[in-house]
Amino acid sequence: MNFLSRYRGHWTSRQLFRLIAGMAVAFALLNLGSGIWNAAWLPDRADSTAKPASSTGDAGPQKTAFRPDVHSNIAAIADAETSTLLYEKNASRVTPIASITKLMTAIVTLDAKLPLTDLVTVSDADIDDLKGTRSFLSLGTTLSREAMLHLALMASENRAAACLSRYYPGGRPAFIAAMNRKAQELGMDNSHFVSPNGLSPEDVSTARDLVKLVKAACQYPSIRQFSTDTQYEVYVGKLGKVRLQYGNTDRLVGHQDWDIELQKTGFINESGRCLVMDAQVDGRNLIMVFLDAYGRLTCFADARRVRRQLAVVERRR
């Protein structure tokens, strides 16, 4: 008001209107150019904040079939049937993958063909001393192997994943060794695992390798089902009467406009936000990998952008 009052006696109302309108347009153009006005203004673009890409490794998007507006620092989009890469961005860069690791944990657990009805119990060895993450599964909690697997995949429950690894023949060291053997079998040459839950920054992979992991995980009906359930509840406590209800960590799961076959999210500070999915997109089965995203919603917004932009490409053919 101070700014306007200085000119109130000298300017007509029309001149004031033009001044204000001009300032608004200039502000809008400035924000558009700097990326401040972004995907959040569109209904299916929830976030577009991305951390600046590192100068190491392969730089930027590669020339592939189409060029979606991906804000995650690392990404790969592949045809799920042929494994053909449709798009890649720093896809060969080795990076921590956080809880995406749990897909390999699930594969190794199921490959062991141990009874899913067997009971397993959370112990001190399952507590996260590295990151200090919390868990609703208190010490002494006993659930079936199937329930622990369900929680690890759907809700990214870290103690559940750790518990599963201890009940593997030979214990956790043998489990970790089996994870790395499986990675080699799948051709994941730039991947290495040191934990069952991905809390260590030494659990690393590349977007290209994770395309292979997602494709392999899709061959397991239990992984597809457990990772895409919207909710799951277990009963714990001495009398088994304390109900714990969990939700899916992937906000796209359960949306009517998404047909997701498999998914997994992940986050530690070293990895940034991560998301992998196998989903039906415009009648085509795609594997999407988004890693090292800065914004909490960036990966989900990237998935929506890819879906929308691929639909545009298909319509132009």
TORVODREN-147000 format. One record per residue (C-alpha): x, y, z; residue in three letters. Coordinates in nm, 2 decimals. Layout:
<atoms>
+--------+--------+--------+------+
:   east :  north :     up : resn :
+--------+--------+--------+------+
:      X :      Y :      Z :  ALA :
...
+--------+--------+--------+------+
</atoms>
This chain:
<atoms>
+--------+--------+--------+------+
:   east :  north :     up : resn :
+--------+--------+--------+------+
:   0.00 :   0.00 :   0.00 :  MET :
:   0.29 :   0.24 :   0.06 :  ASN :
:   0.41 :   0.19 :  -0.29 :  PHE :
:   0.07 :   0.27 :  -0.44 :  LEU :
:  -0.01 :   0.56 :  -0.21 :  SER :
:   0.29 :   0.76 :  -0.34 :  ARG :
:   0.14 :   0.77 :  -0.68 :  TYR :
:  -0.23 :   0.78 :  -0.59 :  ARG :
:  -0.25 :   1.15 :  -0.67 :  GLY :
:  -0.06 :   1.13 :  -1.00 :  HIS :
:  -0.18 :   0.81 :  -1.17 :  TRP :
:  -0.52 :   0.73 :  -1.30 :  THR :
:  -0.69 :   0.40 :  -1.21 :  SER :
:  -0.63 :   0.26 :  -1.56 :  ARG :
:  -0.25 :   0.34 :  -1.53 :  GLN :
:  -0.24 :   0.17 :  -1.19 :  LEU :
:  -0.41 :  -0.14 :  -1.33 :  PHE :
:  -0.16 :  -0.16 :  -1.62 :  ARG :
:   0.13 :  -0.12 :  -1.37 :  LEU :
:   0.00 :  -0.40 :  -1.15 :  ILE :
:  -0.09 :  -0.63 :  -1.44 :  ALA :
:   0.26 :  -0.57 :  -1.59 :  GLY :
:   0.43 :  -0.66 :  -1.27 :  MET :
:   0.22 :  -0.98 :  -1.23 :  ALA :
:   0.31 :  -1.09 :  -1.58 :  VAL :
:   0.68 :  -1.02 :  -1.53 :  ALA :
:   0.67 :  -1.22 :  -1.20 :  PHE :
:   0.50 :  -1.51 :  -1.37 :  ALA :
:   0.75 :  -1.52 :  -1.66 :  LEU :
:   1.04 :  -1.51 :  -1.41 :  LEU :
:   0.90 :  -1.80 :  -1.21 :  ASN :
:   0.83 :  -2.00 :  -1.52 :  LEU :
:   1.18 :  -1.95 :  -1.65 :  GLY :
:   1.33 :  -2.05 :  -1.32 :  SER :
:   1.12 :  -2.36 :  -1.27 :  GLY :
:   0.93 :  -2.24 :  -0.96 :  ILE :
:   0.59 :  -2.29 :  -1.13 :  TRP :
:   0.61 :  -2.66 :  -1.20 :  ASN :
:   0.42 :  -2.98 :  -1.22 :  ALA :
:   0.24 :  -2.92 :  -0.89 :  ALA :
:   0.00 :  -2.70 :  -1.08 :  TRP :
:  -0.12 :  -2.99 :  -1.28 :  LEU :
:  -0.35 :  -3.26 :  -1.12 :  PRO :
:  -0.12 :  -3.55 :  -1.19 :  ASP :
:   0.22 :  -3.38 :  -1.14 :  ARG :
:   0.26 :  -3.37 :  -0.77 :  ALA :
:   0.62 :  -3.25 :  -0.74 :  ASP :
:   0.90 :  -3.15 :  -0.96 :  SER :
:   1.19 :  -3.07 :  -0.72 :  THR :
:   1.51 :  -3.25 :  -0.82 :  ALA :
:   1.86 :  -3.24 :  -0.67 :  LYS :
:   2.13 :  -3.11 :  -0.91 :  PRO :
:   2.29 :  -3.40 :  -1.09 :  ALA :
:   2.64 :  -3.50 :  -0.99 :  SER :
:   2.93 :  -3.43 :  -1.23 :  SER :
:   3.05 :  -3.79 :  -1.20 :  THR :
:   2.94 :  -4.08 :  -1.41 :  GLY :
:   2.74 :  -4.07 :  -1.73 :  ASP :
:   2.59 :  -3.73 :  -1.78 :  ALA :
:   2.22 :  -3.66 :  -1.84 :  GLY :
:   1.95 :  -3.83 :  -2.05 :  PRO :
:   2.07 :  -4.05 :  -2.33 :  GLN :
:   1.92 :  -4.05 :  -2.68 :  LYS :
:   1.65 :  -4.32 :  -2.67 :  THR :
:   1.30 :  -4.36 :  -2.81 :  ALA :
:   1.14 :  -4.07 :  -2.63 :  PHE :
:   1.25 :  -3.79 :  -2.39 :  ARG :
:   1.01 :  -3.76 :  -2.09 :  PRO :
:   1.05 :  -3.48 :  -1.85 :  ASP :
:   1.22 :  -3.68 :  -1.57 :  VAL :
:   1.34 :  -3.49 :  -1.26 :  HIS :
:   1.50 :  -3.77 :  -1.07 :  SER :
:   1.88 :  -3.77 :  -1.11 :  ASN :
:   1.89 :  -4.13 :  -1.23 :  ILE :
:   1.62 :  -4.31 :  -1.43 :  ALA :
:   1.55 :  -4.59 :  -1.67 :  ALA :
:   1.23 :  -4.68 :  -1.85 :  ILE :
:   1.21 :  -5.02 :  -2.02 :  ALA :
:   0.96 :  -5.24 :  -2.20 :  ASP :
:   0.89 :  -5.51 :  -1.95 :  ALA :
:   0.85 :  -5.78 :  -2.22 :  GLU :
:   1.16 :  -5.72 :  -2.42 :  THR :
:   1.37 :  -5.53 :  -2.16 :  SER :
:   1.44 :  -5.27 :  -2.43 :  THR :
:   1.53 :  -4.94 :  -2.28 :  LEU :
:   1.30 :  -4.66 :  -2.40 :  LEU :
:   1.47 :  -4.39 :  -2.19 :  TYR :
:   1.77 :  -4.37 :  -1.96 :  GLU :
:   1.93 :  -4.09 :  -1.75 :  LYS :
:   2.26 :  -4.17 :  -1.58 :  ASN :
:   2.14 :  -4.53 :  -1.59 :  ALA :
:   2.49 :  -4.68 :  -1.54 :  SER :
:   2.58 :  -4.47 :  -1.24 :  ARG :
:   2.63 :  -4.68 :  -0.93 :  VAL :
:   2.42 :  -4.54 :  -0.64 :  THR :
:   2.28 :  -4.65 :  -0.30 :  PRO :
:   1.93 :  -4.80 :  -0.35 :  ILE :
:   1.79 :  -4.80 :   0.00 :  ALA :
:   1.49 :  -5.02 :   0.04 :  SER :
:   1.47 :  -5.12 :  -0.32 :  ILE :
:   1.71 :  -5.38 :  -0.18 :  THR :
:   1.41 :  -5.56 :  -0.02 :  LYS :
:   1.31 :  -5.69 :  -0.37 :  LEU :
:   1.63 :  -5.90 :  -0.37 :  MET :
:   1.56 :  -6.00 :   0.00 :  THR :
:   1.22 :  -6.13 :  -0.11 :  ALA :
:   1.36 :  -6.32 :  -0.41 :  ILE :
:   1.62 :  -6.49 :  -0.19 :  VAL :
:   1.37 :  -6.57 :   0.08 :  THR :
:   1.13 :  -6.73 :  -0.17 :  LEU :
:   1.40 :  -6.91 :  -0.36 :  ASP :
:   1.50 :  -7.09 :  -0.04 :  ALA :
:   1.15 :  -7.25 :  -0.04 :  LYS :
:   1.12 :  -7.24 :   0.33 :  LEU :
:   0.77 :  -7.28 :   0.47 :  PRO :
:   0.59 :  -6.94 :   0.47 :  LEU :
:   0.39 :  -7.05 :   0.76 :  THR :
:   0.69 :  -7.10 :   0.98 :  ASP :
:   0.71 :  -6.85 :   1.27 :  LEU :
:   1.00 :  -6.61 :   1.30 :  VAL :
:   1.07 :  -6.38 :   1.59 :  THR :
:   1.22 :  -6.03 :   1.60 :  VAL :
:   1.54 :  -6.01 :   1.81 :  SER :
:   1.81 :  -5.76 :   1.91 :  ASP :
:   2.00 :  -5.85 :   1.60 :  ALA :
:   1.72 :  -5.70 :   1.39 :  ASP :
:   1.74 :  -5.35 :   1.55 :  ILE :
:   1.87 :  -5.08 :   1.32 :  ASP :
:   2.18 :  -4.95 :   1.49 :  ASP :
:   2.30 :  -4.78 :   1.17 :  LEU :
:   2.02 :  -4.53 :   1.09 :  LYS :
:   1.82 :  -4.56 :   1.41 :  GLY :
:   1.49 :  -4.62 :   1.22 :  THR :
:   1.18 :  -4.70 :   1.42 :  ARG :
:   0.96 :  -5.00 :   1.40 :  SER :
:   0.62 :  -5.11 :   1.53 :  PHE :
:   0.76 :  -5.47 :   1.56 :  LEU :
:   0.90 :  -5.47 :   1.91 :  SER :
:   1.15 :  -5.72 :   2.04 :  LEU :
:   1.00 :  -6.07 :   2.07 :  GLY :
:   0.73 :  -6.01 :   1.81 :  THR :
:   0.65 :  -6.34 :   1.64 :  THR :
:   0.49 :  -6.36 :   1.30 :  LEU :
:   0.48 :  -6.60 :   1.01 :  SER :
:   0.75 :  -6.58 :   0.75 :  ARG :
:   0.48 :  -6.48 :   0.50 :  GLU :
:   0.36 :  -6.19 :   0.72 :  ALA :
:   0.72 :  -6.06 :   0.76 :  MET :
:   0.77 :  -6.08 :   0.39 :  LEU :
:   0.44 :  -5.89 :   0.33 :  HIS :
:   0.54 :  -5.61 :   0.57 :  LEU :
:   0.89 :  -5.58 :   0.42 :  ALA :
:   0.75 :  -5.54 :   0.07 :  LEU :
:   0.44 :  -5.34 :   0.12 :  MET :
:   0.53 :  -5.12 :   0.42 :  ALA :
:   0.91 :  -5.14 :   0.38 :  SER :
:   0.94 :  -5.27 :   0.74 :  GLU :
:   1.31 :  -5.29 :   0.81 :  ASN :
:   1.30 :  -5.52 :   1.11 :  ARG :
:   1.09 :  -5.77 :   0.91 :  ALA :
:   1.35 :  -5.78 :   0.64 :  ALA :
:   1.63 :  -5.82 :   0.89 :  ALA :
:   1.44 :  -6.10 :   1.07 :  CYS :
:   1.38 :  -6.29 :   0.75 :  LEU :
:   1.76 :  -6.29 :   0.68 :  SER :
:   1.84 :  -6.45 :   1.02 :  ARG :
:   1.61 :  -6.74 :   0.96 :  TYR :
:   1.78 :  -6.83 :   0.63 :  TYR :
:   1.99 :  -7.15 :   0.64 :  PRO :
:   2.34 :  -7.03 :   0.76 :  GLY :
:   2.20 :  -6.71 :   0.90 :  GLY :
:   2.24 :  -6.36 :   0.78 :  ARG :
:   2.59 :  -6.39 :   0.64 :  PRO :
:   2.47 :  -6.68 :   0.41 :  ALA :
:   2.16 :  -6.47 :   0.32 :  PHE :
:   2.37 :  -6.18 :   0.21 :  ILE :
:   2.60 :  -6.41 :   0.01 :  ALA :
:   2.29 :  -6.55 :  -0.16 :  ALA :
:   2.17 :  -6.20 :  -0.25 :  MET :
:   2.50 :  -6.13 :  -0.43 :  ASN :
:   2.50 :  -6.46 :  -0.61 :  ARG :
:   2.15 :  -6.39 :  -0.73 :  LYS :
:   2.26 :  -6.05 :  -0.85 :  ALA :
:   2.53 :  -6.22 :  -1.06 :  GLN :
:   2.28 :  -6.47 :  -1.20 :  GLU :
:   2.06 :  -6.19 :  -1.31 :  LEU :
:   2.35 :  -6.01 :  -1.48 :  GLY :
:   2.34 :  -5.72 :  -1.23 :  MET :
:   2.72 :  -5.67 :  -1.26 :  ASP :
:   2.72 :  -5.33 :  -1.10 :  ASN :
:   2.52 :  -5.42 :  -0.79 :  SER :
:   2.63 :  -5.52 :  -0.44 :  HIS :
:   2.45 :  -5.60 :  -0.12 :  PHE :
:   2.56 :  -5.59 :   0.24 :  VAL :
:   2.22 :  -5.58 :   0.42 :  SER :
:   1.87 :  -5.73 :   0.38 :  PRO :
:   1.69 :  -5.40 :   0.42 :  ASN :
:   1.90 :  -5.14 :   0.23 :  GLY :
:   1.98 :  -4.92 :   0.53 :  LEU :
:   2.35 :  -4.93 :   0.44 :  SER :
:   2.47 :  -4.70 :   0.17 :  PRO :
:   2.69 :  -4.99 :   0.06 :  GLU :
:   2.38 :  -5.16 :  -0.09 :  ASP :
:   2.43 :  -5.02 :  -0.44 :  VAL :
:   2.31 :  -5.08 :  -0.79 :  SER :
:   2.24 :  -4.89 :  -1.12 :  THR :
:   1.91 :  -4.81 :  -1.29 :  ALA :
:   2.00 :  -5.06 :  -1.57 :  ARG :
:   2.06 :  -5.34 :  -1.31 :  ASP :
:   1.73 :  -5.26 :  -1.13 :  LEU :
:   1.54 :  -5.31 :  -1.46 :  VAL :
:   1.67 :  -5.66 :  -1.44 :  LYS :
:   1.58 :  -5.70 :  -1.07 :  LEU :
:   1.22 :  -5.57 :  -1.13 :  VAL :
:   1.17 :  -5.81 :  -1.42 :  LYS :
:   1.30 :  -6.10 :  -1.21 :  ALA :
:   1.09 :  -6.01 :  -0.91 :  ALA :
:   0.77 :  -6.00 :  -1.13 :  CYS :
:   0.81 :  -6.37 :  -1.18 :  GLN :
:   0.71 :  -6.43 :  -0.82 :  TYR :
:   0.33 :  -6.40 :  -0.76 :  PRO :
:   0.38 :  -6.33 :  -0.39 :  SER :
:   0.61 :  -6.03 :  -0.46 :  ILE :
:   0.36 :  -5.89 :  -0.70 :  ARG :
:   0.08 :  -5.93 :  -0.46 :  GLN :
:   0.25 :  -5.82 :  -0.14 :  PHE :
:   0.42 :  -5.51 :  -0.29 :  SER :
:   0.09 :  -5.38 :  -0.43 :  THR :
:  -0.15 :  -5.44 :  -0.15 :  ASP :
:  -0.29 :  -5.11 :  -0.01 :  THR :
:  -0.32 :  -5.23 :   0.35 :  GLN :
:  -0.22 :  -5.51 :   0.57 :  TYR :
:  -0.27 :  -5.58 :   0.94 :  GLU :
:  -0.11 :  -5.82 :   1.18 :  VAL :
:  -0.19 :  -5.91 :   1.54 :  TYR :
:   0.09 :  -5.91 :   1.79 :  VAL :
:   0.14 :  -5.91 :   2.17 :  GLY :
:   0.15 :  -6.19 :   2.42 :  LYS :
:  -0.22 :  -6.27 :   2.35 :  LEU :
:  -0.20 :  -6.18 :   1.98 :  GLY :
:  -0.47 :  -5.92 :   2.03 :  LYS :
:  -0.28 :  -5.60 :   1.95 :  VAL :
:  -0.36 :  -5.50 :   1.60 :  ARG :
:  -0.10 :  -5.33 :   1.38 :  LEU :
:  -0.23 :  -5.18 :   1.05 :  GLN :
:   0.01 :  -5.09 :   0.78 :  TYR :
:  -0.03 :  -4.90 :   0.45 :  GLY :
:   0.16 :  -4.91 :   0.13 :  ASN :
:   0.46 :  -4.67 :   0.10 :  THR :
:   0.38 :  -4.61 :  -0.27 :  ASP :
:   0.11 :  -4.34 :  -0.30 :  ARG :
:   0.02 :  -4.45 :  -0.65 :  LEU :
:  -0.09 :  -4.80 :  -0.54 :  VAL :
:  -0.46 :  -4.82 :  -0.52 :  GLY :
:  -0.53 :  -4.53 :  -0.75 :  HIS :
:  -0.79 :  -4.62 :  -1.01 :  GLN :
:  -0.59 :  -4.46 :  -1.29 :  ASP :
:  -0.29 :  -4.69 :  -1.22 :  TRP :
:  -0.25 :  -5.06 :  -1.29 :  ASP :
:   0.07 :  -5.15 :  -1.10 :  ILE :
:   0.20 :  -5.51 :  -1.11 :  GLU :
:   0.49 :  -5.45 :  -0.87 :  LEU :
:   0.65 :  -5.16 :  -0.69 :  GLN :
:   0.90 :  -5.07 :  -0.42 :  LYS :
:   1.00 :  -4.74 :  -0.27 :  THR :
:   1.32 :  -4.65 :  -0.08 :  GLY :
:   1.49 :  -4.37 :   0.10 :  PHE :
:   1.81 :  -4.31 :   0.30 :  ILE :
:   2.00 :  -3.98 :   0.29 :  ASN :
:   2.27 :  -4.12 :   0.07 :  GLU :
:   2.03 :  -4.26 :  -0.19 :  SER :
:   1.77 :  -3.99 :  -0.22 :  GLY :
:   1.41 :  -4.09 :  -0.29 :  ARG :
:   1.38 :  -4.41 :  -0.50 :  CYS :
:   1.10 :  -4.58 :  -0.68 :  LEU :
:   1.08 :  -4.89 :  -0.90 :  VAL :
:   0.76 :  -5.01 :  -1.07 :  MET :
:   0.62 :  -5.25 :  -1.32 :  ASP :
:   0.30 :  -5.10 :  -1.45 :  ALA :
:   0.06 :  -5.10 :  -1.74 :  GLN :
:   0.10 :  -4.77 :  -1.93 :  VAL :
:  -0.13 :  -4.70 :  -2.23 :  ASP :
:  -0.17 :  -5.07 :  -2.29 :  GLY :
:   0.20 :  -5.14 :  -2.26 :  ARG :
:   0.39 :  -5.31 :  -1.97 :  ASN :
:   0.67 :  -5.08 :  -1.85 :  LEU :
:   0.94 :  -5.10 :  -1.59 :  ILE :
:   1.02 :  -4.76 :  -1.44 :  MET :
:   1.32 :  -4.69 :  -1.22 :  VAL :
:   1.37 :  -4.35 :  -1.06 :  PHE :
:   1.66 :  -4.30 :  -0.82 :  LEU :
:   1.83 :  -4.02 :  -0.63 :  ASP :
:   1.54 :  -3.78 :  -0.64 :  ALA :
:   1.54 :  -3.49 :  -0.40 :  TYR :
:   1.17 :  -3.41 :  -0.35 :  GLY :
:   0.95 :  -3.64 :  -0.14 :  ARG :
:   0.71 :  -3.67 :  -0.43 :  LEU :
:   0.94 :  -3.64 :  -0.73 :  THR :
:   0.96 :  -4.00 :  -0.82 :  CYS :
:   0.58 :  -4.03 :  -0.82 :  PHE :
:   0.55 :  -3.72 :  -1.03 :  ALA :
:   0.81 :  -3.86 :  -1.27 :  ASP :
:   0.60 :  -4.17 :  -1.31 :  ALA :
:   0.30 :  -3.96 :  -1.40 :  ARG :
:   0.49 :  -3.75 :  -1.64 :  ARG :
:   0.63 :  -4.06 :  -1.82 :  VAL :
:   0.29 :  -4.21 :  -1.85 :  ARG :
:   0.14 :  -3.89 :  -1.99 :  ARG :
:   0.42 :  -3.82 :  -2.23 :  GLN :
:   0.44 :  -4.18 :  -2.36 :  LEU :
:   0.07 :  -4.16 :  -2.43 :  ALA :
:   0.13 :  -3.85 :  -2.64 :  VAL :
:   0.41 :  -4.03 :  -2.83 :  VAL :
:   0.19 :  -4.33 :  -2.90 :  GLU :
:  -0.10 :  -4.11 :  -3.03 :  ARG :
:   0.14 :  -3.94 :  -3.28 :  ARG :
:   0.24 :  -4.27 :  -3.44 :  ARG :
+--------+--------+--------+------+
</atoms>
